[in-house]
Structure formats: structure tokens, C-alpha cells
Amino acid sequence: MDGTGTARILAKFWYLTVAVLAVAILYLAKVLFLPLAFAVLFAFLLAPVIALLERFRLPRGLAAAIVIVGFSSLLAGVAWLLFTQLVSIANDLPTYRDNITQKIEAIHSPSNSAIGRAQEEVEELSEELGLANSTLPSQWQHDSQGSRKPLGATPDRPMQVREVAKPTGRLDQLGGIAQPLMTSFLTAVFTFFVILQREDLRNRLIRLNGEQNLTMMTHAMNDASARIGRYFRLQLLVNLCFGILVAVALSLVGLPHAFLFGALAALSRFIPYFGALTAALLPTVLSLAVFQGWLHSVAILCTFVILEVFTANYVEPHVYGRHTGLTALAILVAAGFWTLIWGPVGLVLSMPLTVCLVVIGRHVPSLEFLSILLGDRPAIPPPACFYQRLLARDEREAAEIIDTCLKDETLENIYDSVLIPALLMSERDRQQGDLADSAVSFIHETVRELVEELGFREKTAVENAARPRLSATKPPAQVLCVPLRDESDELASRMLAQLLDCESMHAASTPPGSSMEEIVATVTKQHVDLVVLSGLSPFALARAHRLNRLLRSLAPQPKIMVGLWGESNDNAGRVAEKFTLEEKVHFSTTLSDAVGQARRYFYIDPTDTISTQSELLASREPAA
């Protein structure tokens, strides 16, 4: 093994060791890190209020103290109200004893229902088979009344059972109260100092990444803090609105203590996925005791389900983006991880902490792996994903990728952003000898079928839309797309021909491998108005130059366009300098640009100039 391989193994081992140590420290020192995590979260939430007070000339320390004391008082007041409500519920339960007893009897003795009759049949069958006696342990026996008792116990001398109970003292009770109080106190202290020294903490984090990346890290930290703070505030707002709606709905139903259940619902929504359903459990159970029948309980449960579905699938995506920026699996794994380390409090903090890690990972290069593993952005871009599925010979998933992209993009954009880059990747791999001939044939055949299907669907959609097509003052232009080299170029020519055909032009593509004499004969015979020399850059440049010089010798001379698909605009400009200035060849690097240039040739006044892409797209809208 060479030195480079050994260094990589040692580096991976080092990263793994650091990760294990970090997890161990988080677990062992949770008394310190738990209030620190709450402090960071509260600092993001309270920063705008403190900044508002600073505008009134208040010192930051005084503003932070006022806001923290006010926020702590608010939390303490809410906690006290929740506690009193829970005590009130416990005191009210005896008044619902009769209703609870009736429902329990209805559950255990459903004599008139189908379930009750089935239960009776099963019991009778069990008695006939003797299953009831055979399942009794040997150390038990039945007395004359049918009751069972352990062997060795008699009415005169019953068996004594000694109950051992662990005594609980005041120290144990104080210990259970002291830990939450200590966590709350440390959280308040940490929040004060995090807010007071936030610029210093930011500068220290920037310094960790090195002074050479000062500008990048400054913008990254500002953007990350703004995004995280905005997300937390909006999540708090959404959860508060959810709790208010729950309280109003339960009040309309007539359930007591609706404020308590609304507050619990708002807090429970910080728990991913199962928070709202967990909050629905207590009011549903209480409704069974309060109301006669089952209708109110079903209505309360449906209220929670409807509100959660509406909030998760409509409100959250429109308020702060598509859910949380995390994958569903990442949310579940993060919830399990933080719960394992910090207990139930870690479950509440799992979503905010994971969002922090993902946002920071998007801006800090050394932590980019967090964004890749946990974020909901595609791990690889659509062109690479499409090409990878072709390499795996998975036609179905490759077609699904195209269908997904078509929901948000036009056909010409799909050709430019997905299919053309995928063909470029395959051509580079073929040139390097990494692709077998069978793989190349499969990729070309699959792309050909997709292009034919997409072209048919696009043509059908245009015809069904019944939109007025652009008309010219002369017959439709004849366009000939000439693939410069092989089947990859021919596939790109087919894509361009489809797009031009949808623009009221008669476009066709020559077969791949046609000789120069055959191409010249086709241009002369069909009286072609525009010839597009189509090829993937940079493989087809030399042949494009030769064909261009040959077509310039024809009379009448057609318009000529060179399409170097996948080339950057700057490099295309340098390539254009290799052609003589008298030729005035137009270079296109995208199919959409080529279609726009063809429209300029035949459907737009030559004296009219279009300088921006937005104007070009606006000009392509059909006339009313």
C-alpha cells in the first residue's frame, strides 16, 4: 500500500475517533451541553427583540437581562398555568366515574355486538377443548368455589406475602426537583452570555476555519445565522397558531381545559412526526370520560389529524420552505440519536439542532458532509443521477427523473440541463475507455427512445392547447440539423429538430456518419434555409470548421449555425475566433439559444435586437 492510501486510512480513522469522542462527551457532559443547546436556541429566538431594544440606546447587557427575565417569567407563568390545569383535571376525574365505568363495562361486556358473540363462542370452544385447565400452572389449585390459590395456603393458615418497598426520603424528592431547576438556571446564564458575546463567538468560529477564508466565512456565518433564526421563529409561530386552533376547536366541542390541551399541542409539535398525535392522546382520553357516547372523542381525534395534515403539507412548505430541509430518514435518525443522548428533552431539541447542523454544513466546507447526509437536497445533480441510472441499465428510474424534472421545467430546458450533460459524460467516459460498447449502445438507445417519447408528448400538448402558432410572411423555413460525428451528436440534433419543428419550422436531422458530399447534396436538393452543425463540445470542433468552409462555397449560400452543446459561453467565444470574421458564424452552446436565434432569422425583424434572455422568452409568446 502506498503512502497516499495509508494517509487516507489514517485520516478516516482520525475522523471516526473524533466523532466517537464527540458523542461520548455529549452524553457524559449532558448536564453542561443540554442548557447550552437551549441557550443557543433561545439566543436565535430573542436576538431580534434585543436588537430592537438596542435601537433605543439601551446597553446590550441591560437589554439582554430585560428580555431574558421577561421570557423566563413568561415560560414560568405558562408552566404554572399548565400545572394548575393538570391538577384541576385530576380533581375532576371522580365526577366522571360513572361515565368511565359504563364505557369500561361496554368494552368488556359487549353482549349484543358481533365481537361479544364471537368472544362467547371462543370461550365455549376453549372449555370444550379443555384449554382453560391445561394452561393453569401446577402450583395452583382450585377450591370448591372455583377460585384458585397457591399450594400450601389454607383458610386457617394463609400464605404470608411480604411486600418490600424502597423508602423515599426528602433528599430523593429534592434531587428530582433540583436537576430541572439547575438546568433552567444554567440555560438562563448561558443565554445571557451567548447574546452578550455573539460577535466574539462568531469571530472565534471564523478563526477556526482560517483567516484565508475570511470573506467567505463571514458571509456564510451571517447567512447561516439569519436562516436558522428565521426558521426557529417561524416554527414557533406556526406551532403557536396550531395550539390556538386546537384550543378553539376543543372549546367549541365543549371539552374542559381547552387552553391546557392547546398549549400541550403547541409544545408537542416540536417533536417530529409524532408530536401532534401524542398531544391528541390526552384530550381524546378525557373526552371518553366527560361525554356520553363516542362521537365527541372521534371528532376531537379527527380535529388533530386534519390540523396536522393541513399544517405539515400546506402551511409549513409555504411559510418556511419545503418542510425542514431534512430528509424523513434524517429526522427519524436525529430524533433517535438526540433522545438516546439527552433523553426526552433531546427529542424536543432534535429538530432544531439538526437544522443547525445542516445549515452550517451548507456553508462550511469542512462540514459539508452533514448537509449531504442529512439535507433534502439531491445528493447528486439530475444530470449525474440520470447518467448513473443509465449506467445501471435502469430505464424506469431514468425516465422517472425526466418526468420529475418536467414538472418544473420546459422541454428545451430539460434537454439542455439533463440529457445533453448526460451525453457529454458518456462521451468523455467512452473516450477514456471506461465504457464498454454494449453500455454505450444501451445509453444511446435509451436516450433515443426518451427523446422520441418526449417529442411526441410535446407535439401532442401543443396541438391540444390550440394555441395560434407563429406565422411568417414566407413559407416555413427549412432547417437541416447535421450531426458532426457520432450517435451522441445525432441525438442532440434530434432534440434540436424537435424543438424547431414546434416553432413552425420544417426541421430534419441527417443520419450520423454522413459524408460531406452527402450533406452538401442534401442541402442543395432540399433548398435548406438554415444548416445547424450540431456536436458535443469539444469533440466535434474540427469537423465543424471543415463543413463550415465547404458550405460557404455553395450558391445560394444557406445560413449556418454551429452548435457546440455543453460548452461554456466564454470558451465558445474563444472558439469562434478560430473562424474567419467574414464568415459571421453564430455559435450556440444551448438548444434554447439555438431555437431563439433561428426565430430571429425567420420570424423577427432583423433590425430588431434582443439583448436579454427575458426579452427573448417574452418574444416567443404567441400573439394574441
BAVEX-244415 format. One line per field, with one value per residue (C-alpha): residue in three letters; x, y, z. Coordinates in nm, 2 decimals, padded with zeros to 4 digits. Example, Ala and Ser with C-alpha at 12.3 -4.5 7.8 and 13.67 -1.06 7.14 Angstrom:
# residues 2
aa <- (ALA_SER)
xx <- (01.23_01.37)
yy <- (-00.45_-00.11)
zz <- (00.78_00.71)
# end
This chain:
# residues 624
aa <- (MET_ASP_GLY_THR_GLY_THR_ALA_ARG_ILE_LEU_ALA_LYS_PHE_TRP_TYR_LEU_THR_VAL_ALA_VAL_LEU_ALA_VAL_ALA_ILE_LEU_TYR_LEU_ALA_LYS_VAL_LEU_PHE_LEU_PRO_LEU_ALA_PHE_ALA_VAL_LEU_PHE_ALA_PHE_LEU_LEU_ALA_PRO_VAL_ILE_ALA_LEU_LEU_GLU_ARG_PHE_ARG_LEU_PRO_ARG_GLY_LEU_ALA_ALA_ALA_ILE_VAL_ILE_VAL_GLY_PHE_SER_SER_LEU_LEU_ALA_GLY_VAL_ALA_TRP_LEU_LEU_PHE_THR_GLN_LEU_VAL_SER_ILE_ALA_ASN_ASP_LEU_PRO_THR_TYR_ARG_ASP_ASN_ILE_THR_GLN_LYS_ILE_GLU_ALA_ILE_HIS_SER_PRO_SER_ASN_SER_ALA_ILE_GLY_ARG_ALA_GLN_GLU_GLU_VAL_GLU_GLU_LEU_SER_GLU_GLU_LEU_GLY_LEU_ALA_ASN_SER_THR_LEU_PRO_SER_GLN_TRP_GLN_HIS_ASP_SER_GLN_GLY_SER_ARG_LYS_PRO_LEU_GLY_ALA_THR_PRO_ASP_ARG_PRO_MET_GLN_VAL_ARG_GLU_VAL_ALA_LYS_PRO_THR_GLY_ARG_LEU_ASP_GLN_LEU_GLY_GLY_ILE_ALA_GLN_PRO_LEU_MET_THR_SER_PHE_LEU_THR_ALA_VAL_PHE_THR_PHE_PHE_VAL_ILE_LEU_GLN_ARG_GLU_ASP_LEU_ARG_ASN_ARG_LEU_ILE_ARG_LEU_ASN_GLY_GLU_GLN_ASN_LEU_THR_MET_MET_THR_HIS_ALA_MET_ASN_ASP_ALA_SER_ALA_ARG_ILE_GLY_ARG_TYR_PHE_ARG_LEU_GLN_LEU_LEU_VAL_ASN_LEU_CYS_PHE_GLY_ILE_LEU_VAL_ALA_VAL_ALA_LEU_SER_LEU_VAL_GLY_LEU_PRO_HIS_ALA_PHE_LEU_PHE_GLY_ALA_LEU_ALA_ALA_LEU_SER_ARG_PHE_ILE_PRO_TYR_PHE_GLY_ALA_LEU_THR_ALA_ALA_LEU_LEU_PRO_THR_VAL_LEU_SER_LEU_ALA_VAL_PHE_GLN_GLY_TRP_LEU_HIS_SER_VAL_ALA_ILE_LEU_CYS_THR_PHE_VAL_ILE_LEU_GLU_VAL_PHE_THR_ALA_ASN_TYR_VAL_GLU_PRO_HIS_VAL_TYR_GLY_ARG_HIS_THR_GLY_LEU_THR_ALA_LEU_ALA_ILE_LEU_VAL_ALA_ALA_GLY_PHE_TRP_THR_LEU_ILE_TRP_GLY_PRO_VAL_GLY_LEU_VAL_LEU_SER_MET_PRO_LEU_THR_VAL_CYS_LEU_VAL_VAL_ILE_GLY_ARG_HIS_VAL_PRO_SER_LEU_GLU_PHE_LEU_SER_ILE_LEU_LEU_GLY_ASP_ARG_PRO_ALA_ILE_PRO_PRO_PRO_ALA_CYS_PHE_TYR_GLN_ARG_LEU_LEU_ALA_ARG_ASP_GLU_ARG_GLU_ALA_ALA_GLU_ILE_ILE_ASP_THR_CYS_LEU_LYS_ASP_GLU_THR_LEU_GLU_ASN_ILE_TYR_ASP_SER_VAL_LEU_ILE_PRO_ALA_LEU_LEU_MET_SER_GLU_ARG_ASP_ARG_GLN_GLN_GLY_ASP_LEU_ALA_ASP_SER_ALA_VAL_SER_PHE_ILE_HIS_GLU_THR_VAL_ARG_GLU_LEU_VAL_GLU_GLU_LEU_GLY_PHE_ARG_GLU_LYS_THR_ALA_VAL_GLU_ASN_ALA_ALA_ARG_PRO_ARG_LEU_SER_ALA_THR_LYS_PRO_PRO_ALA_GLN_VAL_LEU_CYS_VAL_PRO_LEU_ARG_ASP_GLU_SER_ASP_GLU_LEU_ALA_SER_ARG_MET_LEU_ALA_GLN_LEU_LEU_ASP_CYS_GLU_SER_MET_HIS_ALA_ALA_SER_THR_PRO_PRO_GLY_SER_SER_MET_GLU_GLU_ILE_VAL_ALA_THR_VAL_THR_LYS_GLN_HIS_VAL_ASP_LEU_VAL_VAL_LEU_SER_GLY_LEU_SER_PRO_PHE_ALA_LEU_ALA_ARG_ALA_HIS_ARG_LEU_ASN_ARG_LEU_LEU_ARG_SER_LEU_ALA_PRO_GLN_PRO_LYS_ILE_MET_VAL_GLY_LEU_TRP_GLY_GLU_SER_ASN_ASP_ASN_ALA_GLY_ARG_VAL_ALA_GLU_LYS_PHE_THR_LEU_GLU_GLU_LYS_VAL_HIS_PHE_SER_THR_THR_LEU_SER_ASP_ALA_VAL_GLY_GLN_ALA_ARG_ARG_TYR_PHE_TYR_ILE_ASP_PRO_THR_ASP_THR_ILE_SER_THR_GLN_SER_GLU_LEU_LEU_ALA_SER_ARG_GLU_PRO_ALA_ALA)
xx <- (00.00_00.14_00.18_-00.13_-00.36_-00.21_-00.27_-00.63_-00.69_-00.53_-00.74_-01.07_-00.96_-00.89_-01.23_-01.41_-01.22_-01.32_-01.68_-01.69_-01.53_-01.77_-02.07_-01.92_-01.86_-02.22_-02.36_-02.14_-02.15_-02.52_-02.56_-02.35_-02.44_-02.81_-02.86_-02.60_-02.82_-03.12_-02.92_-02.82_-03.18_-03.32_-03.04_-03.17_-03.53_-03.46_-03.19_-03.45_-03.61_-03.27_-03.17_-03.49_-03.41_-03.06_-03.20_-03.35_-02.99_-03.01_-02.68_-02.67_-02.63_-02.93_-03.14_-03.04_-03.12_-03.47_-03.56_-03.43_-03.61_-03.93_-03.90_-03.83_-04.13_-04.35_-04.23_-04.27_-04.62_-04.72_-04.57_-04.77_-05.09_-05.03_-04.96_-05.28_-05.48_-05.34_-05.42_-05.78_-05.82_-05.71_-05.96_-06.24_-06.19_-06.40_-06.70_-06.68_-06.66_-07.00_-06.94_-06.60_-06.75_-07.02_-06.77_-06.54_-06.83_-06.94_-06.59_-06.56_-06.92_-07.03_-07.30_-07.52_-07.23_-07.08_-06.75_-06.92_-07.09_-06.76_-06.59_-06.86_-06.81_-06.44_-06.48_-06.72_-06.49_-06.20_-06.39_-06.48_-06.12_-06.00_-05.77_-05.87_-05.75_-05.44_-05.29_-05.30_-04.96_-04.91_-04.85_-05.22_-05.53_-05.90_-06.11_-06.47_-06.60_-06.39_-06.14_-05.77_-05.50_-05.14_-05.04_-04.96_-05.22_-05.52_-05.80_-05.65_-05.30_-05.29_-04.96_-04.79_-04.66_-04.41_-04.40_-04.07_-04.09_-03.80_-03.82_-03.82_-03.68_-03.68_-03.33_-03.46_-03.75_-03.53_-03.29_-03.57_-03.66_-03.30_-03.19_-03.46_-03.40_-03.03_-03.08_-03.31_-03.07_-02.77_-02.99_-03.06_-02.70_-02.57_-02.83_-02.72_-02.36_-02.42_-02.62_-02.38_-02.08_-02.23_-01.99_-01.69_-01.82_-01.88_-01.52_-01.38_-01.58_-01.45_-01.09_-01.13_-01.16_-00.86_-00.81_-00.75_-01.13_-01.23_-01.47_-01.64_-01.68_-01.82_-02.09_-02.16_-02.20_-02.43_-02.64_-02.65_-02.75_-03.02_-03.16_-03.15_-03.31_-03.58_-03.66_-03.69_-03.91_-04.14_-04.16_-04.26_-04.52_-04.67_-04.68_-04.85_-05.11_-05.16_-05.21_-05.46_-05.66_-05.67_-05.78_-06.06_-06.17_-06.18_-06.37_-06.63_-06.66_-06.72_-06.41_-06.29_-05.94_-05.91_-05.63_-05.42_-05.45_-05.38_-05.06_-04.96_-05.03_-04.81_-04.52_-04.57_-04.53_-04.16_-04.14_-04.11_-04.38_-04.54_-04.58_-04.93_-05.07_-04.91_-05.08_-05.42_-05.40_-05.48_-05.78_-05.92_-05.90_-06.05_-06.34_-06.42_-06.47_-06.66_-06.90_-07.16_-07.11_-06.81_-06.90_-06.71_-06.39_-06.39_-06.45_-06.15_-05.92_-06.02_-05.96_-05.60_-05.54_-05.69_-05.50_-05.17_-05.21_-05.30_-05.01_-04.75_-04.84_-04.96_-04.87_-04.51_-04.40_-04.53_-04.41_-04.05_-03.98_-04.03_-04.07_-03.74_-03.47_-03.41_-03.50_-03.76_-03.49_-03.26_-03.54_-03.61_-03.24_-03.17_-03.47_-03.34_-02.98_-03.06_-03.31_-03.05_-02.80_-03.02_-03.34_-03.69_-03.55_-03.33_-03.63_-03.77_-03.43_-03.36_-03.52_-03.36_-03.02_-03.02_-03.14_-02.84_-02.60_-02.74_-02.74_-02.39_-02.28_-02.41_-02.17_-01.86_-01.67_-01.52_-01.87_-02.04_-02.08_-02.36_-02.56_-02.51_-02.61_-02.90_-03.02_-03.31_-03.11_-03.03_-02.70_-02.60_-02.75_-03.01_-02.78_-02.54_-02.83_-02.98_-02.65_-02.59_-02.92_-02.83_-02.50_-02.70_-02.93_-03.23_-03.46_-03.76_-03.59_-03.41_-03.75_-03.89_-03.61_-03.70_-04.07_-03.99_-03.79_-04.07_-04.30_-04.10_-03.90_-03.98_-03.87_-03.58_-03.45_-03.46_-03.26_-03.01_-02.98_-03.02_-02.99_-02.71_-02.49_-02.55_-02.44_-02.13_-02.05_-02.09_-01.88_-01.60_-01.61_-01.61_-01.31_-01.12_-01.21_-01.42_-01.74_-01.79_-01.95_-02.26_-02.30_-02.27_-02.53_-02.77_-02.73_-02.78_-03.08_-03.25_-03.19_-03.33_-03.65_-03.69_-03.63_-03.89_-04.14_-04.09_-04.11_-04.44_-04.58_-04.47_-04.62_-04.95_-04.96_-04.91_-05.18_-05.43_-05.36_-05.49_-05.26_-05.21_-04.86_-04.63_-04.66_-04.41_-04.46_-04.29_-04.32_-04.19_-03.82_-03.63_-03.38_-03.13_-02.95_-02.62_-02.46_-02.09_-01.95_-02.14_-02.47_-02.43_-02.42_-02.71_-02.92_-02.86_-02.96_-03.29_-03.36_-03.30_-03.51_-03.80_-03.78_-03.76_-04.05_-04.26_-04.18_-04.34_-04.02_-03.96_-03.66_-03.49_-03.17_-02.93_-02.80_-02.48_-02.16_-02.29_-02.01_-01.95_-02.07_-02.40_-02.45_-02.39_-02.62_-02.90_-02.86_-02.87_-03.16_-03.39_-03.31_-03.23_-03.25_-03.05_-02.79_-02.71_-02.38_-02.45_-02.20_-02.09_-01.80_-01.51_-01.51_-01.67_-01.49_-01.25_-01.52_-01.75_-01.47_-01.43_-01.80_-01.85_-01.59_-01.75_-02.10_-01.97_-01.88_-02.24_-02.47_-02.71_-02.54_-02.76_-02.75_-02.51_-02.51_-02.27_-02.40_-02.13_-02.36_-02.23_-01.96_-01.93_-02.01_-01.66_-01.49_-01.74_-01.63_-01.27_-01.36_-01.55_-01.23_-01.08_-01.33_-01.27_-01.46_-01.61_-01.80_-02.01_-02.10_-02.34_-02.23_-02.48_-02.40_-02.76_-03.05_-03.27_-03.03_-03.02_-03.40_-03.41_-03.15_-03.35_-03.66_-03.46_-03.36_-03.71_-03.98_-03.83_-03.73_-03.35_-03.33_-03.49_-03.23_-03.30_-03.04_-03.16_-03.29_-03.61_-03.69_-03.62_-03.85_-04.12_-04.08_-04.15_-04.50_-04.77_-04.95_-05.30)
yy <- (00.00_00.34_00.64_00.81_00.52_00.49_00.86_00.83_00.54_00.73_01.04_00.83_00.67_01.01_01.14_00.83_00.87_01.24_01.15_00.88_01.11_01.39_01.16_01.04_01.39_01.49_01.20_01.22_01.60_01.65_01.85_02.12_02.08_02.05_02.40_02.53_02.39_02.56_02.88_02.88_02.82_03.10_03.33_03.29_03.35_03.65_03.83_04.04_04.17_04.26_04.43_04.64_04.75_04.84_05.09_05.27_05.33_05.05_04.87_04.52_04.37_04.56_04.47_04.11_04.09_04.25_04.02_03.71_03.79_03.86_03.55_03.34_03.49_03.41_03.05_03.01_03.16_02.92_02.62_02.72_02.75_02.41_02.26_02.41_02.28_01.93_01.94_02.05_01.76_01.52_01.67_01.65_01.28_01.14_01.33_01.13_00.80_00.67_00.76_00.59_00.28_00.25_00.27_00.02_-00.22_-00.16_-00.25_-00.57_-00.69_-00.62_-00.89_-00.76_-00.69_-00.92_-00.90_-01.01_-01.31_-01.41_-01.39_-01.61_-01.87_-01.87_-01.92_-02.21_-02.37_-02.33_-02.50_-02.79_-02.85_-02.82_-02.54_-02.34_-02.61_-02.71_-02.36_-02.33_-02.37_-02.68_-02.49_-02.35_-02.55_-02.47_-02.46_-02.57_-02.22_-02.23_-01.98_-02.07_-02.04_-02.14_-02.47_-02.47_-02.20_-02.29_-02.09_-02.14_-02.06_-01.83_-01.78_-01.46_-01.23_-00.97_-00.65_-00.48_-00.11_00.12_00.41_00.75_01.04_01.42_01.41_01.20_01.43_01.74_01.57_01.52_01.89_02.03_01.89_02.08_02.39_02.37_02.32_02.62_02.84_02.73_02.79_03.15_03.22_03.07_03.26_03.59_03.54_03.39_03.71_03.94_03.80_03.68_03.87_03.73_03.38_03.43_03.56_03.26_03.02_03.21_03.18_02.80_02.78_03.00_03.37_03.29_03.23_03.53_03.68_03.35_03.25_03.59_03.57_03.21_03.28_03.57_03.38_03.07_03.27_03.45_03.13_02.94_03.23_03.28_02.91_02.89_03.20_03.08_02.73_02.89_03.10_02.80_02.59_02.87_02.91_02.53_02.54_02.83_02.64_02.33_02.53_02.69_02.36_02.19_02.48_02.45_02.08_02.16_01.98_02.13_02.27_02.35_02.60_02.33_02.10_02.38_02.46_02.10_02.07_02.37_02.22_01.87_01.99_02.05_01.67_01.55_01.34_01.21_01.52_01.62_01.27_01.24_01.57_01.43_01.13_01.31_01.52_01.21_01.00_01.28_01.31_00.95_01.03_01.36_01.29_01.02_00.81_00.81_01.09_01.37_01.16_01.08_01.45_01.55_01.29_01.39_01.76_01.68_01.47_01.73_02.02_01.83_01.72_02.08_02.23_01.98_01.97_02.32_02.57_02.47_02.44_02.79_02.95_02.83_02.62_02.26_02.11_02.15_02.10_01.75_01.41_01.20_00.94_01.21_01.34_01.00_00.92_01.26_01.21_00.87_01.00_01.30_01.11_00.84_01.10_01.35_01.17_01.32_01.67_01.56_01.46_01.81_01.96_01.71_01.91_02.25_02.10_01.90_02.20_02.40_02.13_02.11_02.49_02.52_02.23_02.41_02.70_02.55_02.33_02.10_02.02_01.98_01.60_01.70_01.87_01.58_01.32_01.50_01.76_01.71_01.84_01.58_01.41_01.44_01.67_01.55_01.50_01.29_01.10_01.04_00.92_00.69_00.52_00.47_00.31_00.08_00.00_00.12_00.26_00.30_00.53_00.72_00.80_00.90_01.15_01.32_01.31_01.48_01.75_01.81_01.92_02.24_02.29_02.32_02.05_02.26_02.32_01.95_01.88_02.15_02.07_01.69_01.50_01.70_01.69_01.31_01.25_01.46_01.24_00.92_01.06_01.15_00.81_00.64_00.85_00.74_00.38_00.35_00.24_-00.08_-00.08_-00.25_00.02_00.30_00.13_00.09_00.46_00.58_00.36_00.46_00.83_00.79_00.63_00.90_01.18_01.03_00.99_01.34_01.49_01.31_01.43_01.79_01.79_01.65_01.91_02.19_02.06_02.01_02.36_02.50_02.80_03.01_02.93_03.20_03.27_03.42_03.63_03.35_02.96_02.78_02.77_02.46_02.37_02.08_01.97_01.80_01.57_01.63_01.29_01.00_00.90_01.13_01.43_01.28_01.26_01.62_01.70_01.52_01.72_02.05_01.93_01.86_02.20_02.38_02.18_02.31_02.66_02.64_02.53_02.22_02.07_01.74_01.56_01.38_01.03_01.01_00.94_01.10_01.21_01.57_01.51_01.36_01.66_01.91_01.71_01.72_02.09_02.16_01.93_02.04_02.42_02.44_02.79_02.71_02.45_02.37_02.19_02.00_01.84_01.79_02.01_01.98_01.66_01.80_02.13_02.03_01.87_02.18_02.40_02.19_02.16_02.53_02.62_02.37_02.50_02.86_02.77_02.68_02.91_03.02_03.02_02.90_03.04_02.85_02.80_02.60_02.43_02.33_02.18_02.18_02.44_02.75_03.08_03.22_02.93_02.94_03.30_03.19_02.90_03.15_03.34_03.04_03.10_03.39_03.72_03.72_03.40_03.56_03.22_03.22_02.99_02.84_02.65_02.56_02.43_02.71_02.97_02.80_02.80_03.17_03.25_03.06_03.26_03.58_03.46_03.39_03.54_03.86_04.18_04.17_04.53_04.44_04.34_04.13_04.17_03.98_03.63_03.75_03.96_03.66_03.44_03.72_03.75_03.37_03.40_03.35_03.66_03.71)
zz <- (00.00_-00.10_00.13_-00.01_00.07_00.42_00.48_00.37_00.61_00.90_00.82_00.82_01.14_01.29_01.19_01.33_01.66_01.68_01.61_01.88_02.13_02.05_02.10_02.43_02.56_02.46_02.66_02.96_02.99_02.91_03.23_03.06_02.69_02.74_02.88_02.63_02.34_02.49_02.52_02.15_02.05_02.28_02.15_01.80_01.91_02.13_01.91_01.72_02.04_02.19_01.87_01.89_02.24_02.14_01.89_02.19_02.33_02.58_02.66_02.53_02.88_03.01_02.70_02.73_03.10_03.05_02.76_02.94_03.26_03.07_02.86_03.17_03.35_03.05_03.05_03.42_03.40_03.13_03.32_03.63_03.44_03.28_03.62_03.78_03.48_03.53_03.90_03.81_03.57_03.84_04.08_03.83_03.74_04.03_03.89_03.57_03.75_03.64_03.28_03.29_03.45_03.19_02.90_03.06_03.10_02.74_02.63_02.85_02.81_02.45_02.47_02.19_01.94_01.69_01.89_02.21_02.04_01.88_02.22_02.38_02.10_02.16_02.54_02.48_02.24_02.48_02.76_02.54_02.43_02.79_02.72_03.03_03.27_03.08_03.09_03.47_03.64_03.85_04.17_04.16_04.26_04.27_04.58_04.60_04.49_04.18_04.30_04.27_04.53_04.56_04.71_05.08_05.16_05.38_05.53_05.87_05.77_05.47_05.29_05.40_05.13_05.25_05.05_05.03_04.95_04.89_05.13_04.97_05.16_05.11_04.96_04.67_04.62_04.63_04.38_04.13_04.16_04.17_03.84_03.63_03.83_03.77_03.40_03.39_03.58_03.35_03.04_03.15_03.23_02.91_02.70_02.86_02.78_02.43_02.34_02.51_02.32_02.00_01.78_01.97_01.93_01.56_01.52_01.70_01.48_01.17_01.31_01.34_00.96_00.89_00.81_00.44_00.40_00.60_00.34_00.26_00.62_00.72_00.46_00.54_00.91_00.86_00.61_00.84_01.15_00.96_00.81_01.14_01.33_01.07_01.08_01.46_01.48_01.20_01.36_01.69_01.51_01.33_01.65_01.84_01.57_01.58_01.95_01.93_01.67_01.88_02.19_01.99_01.84_02.18_02.33_02.05_02.12_02.49_02.63_02.97_03.00_02.63_02.70_02.85_02.55_02.31_02.49_02.50_02.13_02.05_02.26_02.12_01.76_01.82_01.84_01.47_01.31_01.63_01.84_01.73_01.75_02.10_02.20_02.08_02.32_02.65_02.53_02.35_02.66_02.87_02.63_02.68_03.05_03.00_02.72_02.67_02.36_02.12_01.88_02.07_02.10_01.73_01.65_01.87_01.72_01.36_01.45_01.54_01.23_01.00_01.15_01.14_00.78_00.68_00.87_00.76_00.40_00.32_00.59_00.66_00.30_00.22_00.54_00.57_00.27_00.19_00.54_00.73_00.47_00.61_00.47_00.65_00.74_00.88_01.10_01.25_01.29_01.45_01.69_01.80_01.83_02.05_02.26_02.32_02.44_02.63_02.69_02.62_02.62_02.33_02.14_02.16_02.06_01.78_01.50_01.58_01.65_01.32_01.12_01.27_01.16_00.81_00.75_00.88_00.67_00.36_00.42_00.59_00.35_00.62_00.75_00.41_00.47_00.73_00.46_00.22_00.47_00.64_00.40_00.15_-00.15_-00.41_-00.33_-00.70_-00.96_-01.20_-01.50_-01.30_-01.14_-01.48_-01.62_-01.32_-01.38_-01.74_-01.63_-01.40_-01.70_-01.51_-01.78_-01.55_-01.29_-01.56_-01.71_-01.37_-01.33_-01.66_-01.56_-01.23_-01.40_-01.65_-01.37_-01.32_-01.64_-02.01_-02.26_-02.41_-02.06_-01.98_-02.29_-02.20_-01.83_-01.82_-02.14_-02.31_-01.99_-01.96_-02.32_-02.25_-01.95_-02.15_-02.44_-02.20_-02.04_-02.39_-02.50_-02.18_-02.24_-01.92_-02.11_-02.30_-02.64_-02.50_-02.24_-02.50_-02.72_-02.43_-02.33_-02.69_-02.74_-02.41_-02.48_-02.83_-02.71_-02.44_-02.70_-02.93_-02.65_-02.52_-02.87_-02.93_-02.59_-02.66_-03.01_-02.87_-02.60_-02.84_-03.07_-02.78_-02.64_-02.97_-02.94_-03.25_-03.39_-03.52_-03.89_-04.13_-04.44_-04.64_-04.65_-04.34_-04.31_-04.40_-04.13_-04.15_-03.83_-03.92_-03.65_-03.68_-03.56_-03.40_-03.24_-02.94_-03.18_-03.38_-03.06_-02.99_-03.35_-03.30_-02.99_-03.17_-03.47_-03.24_-03.08_-03.41_-03.55_-03.27_-03.38_-03.72_-03.90_-04.11_-03.93_-04.01_-03.90_-04.12_-04.02_-03.82_-04.02_-04.34_-04.57_-04.66_-05.02_-04.89_-04.66_-04.95_-05.18_-04.92_-04.86_-05.23_-05.31_-05.03_-05.06_-04.70_-04.54_-04.22_-04.15_-03.79_-03.74_-03.42_-03.19_-02.84_-02.73_-02.77_-02.97_-03.29_-03.34_-03.62_-03.84_-03.78_-03.92_-04.23_-04.30_-04.25_-04.51_-04.76_-04.71_-04.76_-05.12_-05.21_-05.41_-05.29_-04.95_-04.66_-04.31_-04.09_-03.72_-03.51_-03.20_-02.95_-02.69_-02.33_-02.39_-02.17_-02.33_-02.26_-02.43_-02.72_-02.78_-02.80_-03.03_-03.26_-03.31_-03.49_-03.77_-04.01_-03.93_-04.28_-04.22_-03.94_-03.79_-03.49_-03.21_-02.97_-02.66_-02.56_-02.76_-02.62_-02.76_-03.10_-03.12_-03.02_-03.29_-03.56_-03.46_-03.51_-03.86_-03.98_-03.76_-03.61_-03.79_-03.84_-03.73_-03.40_-03.14_-02.83_-02.57_-02.27_-02.23_-02.06_-02.37_-02.59_-02.39_-02.39_-02.77_-02.80_-02.65_-02.92_-03.04_-02.91)
# end
